[in-house]
């Protein structure tokens, strides 16, 4: 399930299982936590991502570990913003931010910069896997 990709029909269903309290009267978007626009070769080089790490970034950009369900308006506001900047703008209170991160399986107490995508992705996958195992 963790290898489900953006744009595939079952990916939304898998993520929906992780958000049992969503109000489906609202429209939800399948959102890249770290914006898709960051995962272009030239952008990776510009951001100082080493050649050997670039493969990991490109291979995992569209997988569950970098995807979340987000309502339409917040997704439009988020657009191509860096995760840290968007979190601070959208959730100025540390309590709101922590609550959001918990609901979306965003690992806490790690560096959330794009340069730390590999650790973020692996830790988030572990959080999601733990939750999916509880459901079985």
Beta strands, then each sheet from edge to edge (+ up, - down):
strand 1: 28-32
strand 2: 67-71
sheet 1: 1+ 2-
end
